[in-house]
Amino acid sequence: MTATSIQRNDDGTEHSAGKRAARIAGAAGTGAALTYLSFGLMDWADRRDARACANAPDFCMTLWPTLSLPAALVVALVGLTVMYKLLGIRPRLAVVPPTLLLAPFPLAAAMDTAGLWPAVVVGAIWSAALALTVWRPYRILGLSTAATLLLASFVVIH
């Protein structure tokens, strides 16, 4: 291989374009799967709450909707950490927290305006964009894509 066909990662390891593309596709798949799983978990909790409160004469509230958001965050944290370790995307400490902590904004905006499947696509794009920031030549592309999603979500939510 020639020097132009190999890019150096920030940690000093060399990766071919095919490996990098597979890692980004894996990050996108992970983001899509975790988005679908998280919204499914919250929907399940809301349905369970509605069933439990169906015959209540007055105010009724269960813990399921309250616990579903932290449970979804824990599942996403574990899922991102494990999958990024398997995919070799590192440093995970620089990628996983922003992926997890800022994701609710674009995901909620997409879910509110377009529904579940567009939100799953936004989750895939969000994860792939932040995973791109690991490689120096693609850092600006990844950050600008993530910033565009974040700003668009703020406009939609406002």
C-alpha positions as a Markdown table, in Angstrom:
| # | Residue | x | y | z |
|---|---|---|---|---|
| 1 | Met | 0.0 | 0.0 | 0.0 |
| 2 | Thr | 1.1 | 3.5 | -0.7 |
| 3 | Ala | 1.3 | 6.2 | 1.9 |
| 4 | Thr | -1.7 | 8.0 | 0.3 |
| 5 | Ser | -4.0 | 5.0 | 0.7 |
| 6 | Ile | -3.4 | 4.7 | 4.4 |
| 7 | Gln | -4.5 | 7.3 | 6.9 |
| 8 | Arg | -3.1 | 7.5 | 10.4 |
| 9 | Asn | -5.5 | 7.5 | 13.3 |
| 10 | Asp | -4.9 | 10.0 | 16.1 |
| 11 | Asp | -3.6 | 7.1 | 18.3 |
| 12 | Gly | -0.9 | 6.2 | 15.8 |
| 13 | Thr | -2.5 | 3.1 | 14.3 |
| 14 | Glu | -3.0 | 2.8 | 10.6 |
| 15 | His | -6.4 | 2.0 | 9.1 |
| 16 | Ser | -7.4 | 1.4 | 5.5 |
| 17 | Ala | -10.3 | 3.2 | 4.0 |
| 18 | Gly | -12.3 | 0.0 | 4.0 |
| 19 | Lys | -11.8 | -0.6 | 7.7 |
| 20 | Arg | -12.7 | 3.0 | 8.5 |
| 21 | Ala | -15.9 | 2.8 | 6.4 |
| 22 | Ala | -16.8 | -0.5 | 8.2 |
| 23 | Arg | -16.3 | 1.2 | 11.5 |
| 24 | Ile | -18.5 | 4.2 | 10.6 |
| 25 | Ala | -21.2 | 1.9 | 9.2 |
| 26 | Gly | -21.0 | -0.1 | 12.5 |
| 27 | Ala | -21.4 | 3.1 | 14.4 |
| 28 | Ala | -24.4 | 4.1 | 12.3 |
| 29 | Gly | -25.9 | 0.7 | 12.8 |
| 30 | Thr | -25.3 | 0.9 | 16.5 |
| 31 | Gly | -26.9 | 4.3 | 16.7 |
| 32 | Ala | -29.9 | 3.2 | 14.7 |
| 33 | Ala | -30.4 | 0.1 | 16.8 |
| 34 | Leu | -30.1 | 1.9 | 20.1 |
| 35 | Thr | -32.5 | 4.6 | 18.9 |
| 36 | Tyr | -35.1 | 2.0 | 18.0 |
| 37 | Leu | -34.6 | 0.2 | 21.2 |
| 38 | Ser | -34.7 | 3.3 | 23.4 |
| 39 | Phe | -37.9 | 4.6 | 21.8 |
| 40 | Gly | -39.4 | 1.1 | 22.0 |
| 41 | Leu | -38.6 | 0.9 | 25.7 |
| 42 | Met | -40.2 | 4.3 | 26.4 |
| 43 | Asp | -43.3 | 3.4 | 24.4 |
| 44 | Trp | -43.6 | 0.1 | 26.3 |
| 45 | Ala | -43.4 | 2.0 | 29.6 |
| 46 | Asp | -46.1 | 4.4 | 28.5 |
| 47 | Arg | -48.4 | 1.6 | 27.3 |
| 48 | Arg | -47.9 | -0.2 | 30.6 |
| 49 | Asp | -48.7 | 2.9 | 32.5 |
| 50 | Ala | -51.8 | 3.5 | 30.5 |
| 51 | Arg | -53.0 | -0.1 | 31.1 |
| 52 | Ala | -52.3 | 0.2 | 34.9 |
| 53 | Cys | -54.2 | 3.5 | 35.1 |
| 54 | Ala | -57.1 | 2.6 | 32.8 |
| 55 | Asn | -59.5 | 1.9 | 35.6 |
| 56 | Ala | -58.3 | 4.6 | 38.0 |
| 57 | Pro | -61.0 | 7.1 | 38.9 |
| 58 | Asp | -58.6 | 10.0 | 39.7 |
| 59 | Phe | -54.9 | 10.7 | 39.4 |
| 60 | Cys | -52.8 | 7.6 | 38.6 |
| 61 | Met | -49.1 | 7.4 | 38.0 |
| 62 | Thr | -46.7 | 4.5 | 37.9 |
| 63 | Leu | -42.9 | 4.5 | 38.0 |
| 64 | Trp | -42.6 | 2.9 | 34.5 |
| 65 | Pro | -42.5 | 6.2 | 32.5 |
| 66 | Thr | -40.2 | 7.8 | 35.0 |
| 67 | Leu | -37.8 | 4.8 | 35.0 |
| 68 | Ser | -37.8 | 4.3 | 31.2 |
| 69 | Leu | -35.6 | 7.3 | 30.3 |
| 70 | Pro | -32.8 | 6.4 | 32.7 |
| 71 | Ala | -33.1 | 2.7 | 31.6 |
| 72 | Ala | -32.8 | 3.8 | 28.0 |
| 73 | Leu | -29.7 | 5.9 | 28.8 |
| 74 | Val | -28.1 | 3.0 | 30.6 |
| 75 | Val | -28.8 | 0.6 | 27.7 |
| 76 | Ala | -27.4 | 3.2 | 25.3 |
| 77 | Leu | -24.3 | 3.7 | 27.4 |
| 78 | Val | -23.5 | 0.0 | 27.6 |
| 79 | Gly | -24.4 | -0.6 | 24.0 |
| 80 | Leu | -22.2 | 2.3 | 22.7 |
| 81 | Thr | -19.3 | 1.3 | 24.9 |
| 82 | Val | -19.4 | -2.3 | 24.0 |
| 83 | Met | -19.9 | -1.8 | 20.3 |
| 84 | Tyr | -17.3 | 0.9 | 20.0 |
| 85 | Lys | -14.8 | -1.3 | 21.8 |
| 86 | Leu | -15.6 | -4.1 | 19.3 |
| 87 | Leu | -15.4 | -1.7 | 16.4 |
| 88 | Gly | -12.1 | -0.2 | 17.6 |
| 89 | Ile | -13.5 | 3.3 | 17.7 |
| 90 | Arg | -11.4 | 5.2 | 20.2 |
| 91 | Pro | -10.9 | 7.2 | 22.3 |
| 92 | Arg | -14.3 | 6.1 | 23.6 |
| 93 | Leu | -14.2 | 8.7 | 26.4 |
| 94 | Ala | -14.2 | 11.4 | 23.7 |
| 95 | Val | -16.9 | 9.9 | 21.5 |
| 96 | Val | -19.4 | 8.1 | 23.8 |
| 97 | Pro | -20.4 | 11.0 | 26.2 |
| 98 | Pro | -21.3 | 13.5 | 23.5 |
| 99 | Thr | -23.0 | 10.8 | 21.5 |
| 100 | Leu | -25.1 | 9.9 | 24.5 |
| 101 | Leu | -25.7 | 13.2 | 26.2 |
| 102 | Leu | -26.6 | 15.3 | 23.2 |
| 103 | Ala | -28.5 | 12.7 | 21.2 |
| 104 | Pro | -31.9 | 13.3 | 22.9 |
| 105 | Phe | -32.2 | 16.7 | 21.2 |
| 106 | Pro | -32.0 | 15.6 | 17.5 |
| 107 | Leu | -33.8 | 12.3 | 18.3 |
| 108 | Ala | -36.7 | 14.0 | 20.1 |
| 109 | Ala | -37.0 | 16.6 | 17.4 |
| 110 | Ala | -37.1 | 13.9 | 14.7 |
| 111 | Met | -39.6 | 11.8 | 16.6 |
| 112 | Asp | -41.9 | 14.7 | 17.2 |
| 113 | Thr | -41.9 | 16.0 | 13.7 |
| 114 | Ala | -41.5 | 12.9 | 11.5 |
| 115 | Gly | -42.0 | 9.7 | 13.6 |
| 116 | Leu | -40.0 | 6.6 | 14.6 |
| 117 | Trp | -38.2 | 5.6 | 11.4 |
| 118 | Pro | -36.9 | 9.1 | 10.6 |
| 119 | Ala | -35.7 | 9.3 | 14.2 |
| 120 | Val | -33.9 | 6.0 | 13.7 |
| 121 | Val | -32.2 | 7.4 | 10.6 |
| 122 | Val | -31.2 | 10.6 | 12.6 |
| 123 | Gly | -29.8 | 8.3 | 15.4 |
| 124 | Ala | -27.7 | 6.5 | 12.8 |
| 125 | Ile | -26.4 | 9.8 | 11.3 |
| 126 | Trp | -25.7 | 11.2 | 14.7 |
| 127 | Ser | -23.6 | 8.2 | 15.8 |
| 128 | Ala | -21.7 | 8.1 | 12.5 |
| 129 | Ala | -21.0 | 11.8 | 12.6 |
| 130 | Leu | -19.6 | 11.7 | 16.0 |
| 131 | Ala | -17.6 | 8.6 | 15.3 |
| 132 | Leu | -16.0 | 10.4 | 12.3 |
| 133 | Thr | -14.5 | 12.9 | 14.7 |
| 134 | Val | -11.9 | 10.2 | 15.7 |
| 135 | Trp | -10.0 | 10.6 | 12.5 |
| 136 | Arg | -8.3 | 13.9 | 11.9 |
| 137 | Pro | -9.1 | 14.3 | 8.2 |
| 138 | Tyr | -12.9 | 13.7 | 8.9 |
| 139 | Arg | -13.2 | 15.6 | 12.1 |
| 140 | Ile | -14.6 | 18.8 | 10.5 |
| 141 | Leu | -17.1 | 16.8 | 8.5 |
| 142 | Gly | -18.3 | 14.9 | 11.6 |
| 143 | Leu | -18.5 | 17.9 | 13.8 |
| 144 | Ser | -20.3 | 20.0 | 11.2 |
| 145 | Thr | -22.8 | 17.2 | 10.6 |
| 146 | Ala | -23.5 | 16.8 | 14.3 |
| 147 | Ala | -23.7 | 20.6 | 14.8 |
| 148 | Thr | -26.2 | 20.9 | 11.9 |
| 149 | Leu | -28.4 | 18.1 | 13.4 |
| 150 | Leu | -28.2 | 19.7 | 16.9 |
| 151 | Leu | -29.0 | 23.2 | 15.6 |
| 152 | Ala | -31.8 | 22.0 | 13.4 |
| 153 | Ser | -33.3 | 20.1 | 16.4 |
| 154 | Phe | -33.2 | 23.3 | 18.5 |
| 155 | Val | -35.1 | 25.1 | 15.8 |
| 156 | Val | -37.7 | 22.4 | 15.6 |
| 157 | Ile | -38.0 | 22.0 | 19.4 |
| 158 | His | -38.3 | 25.8 | 19.9 |
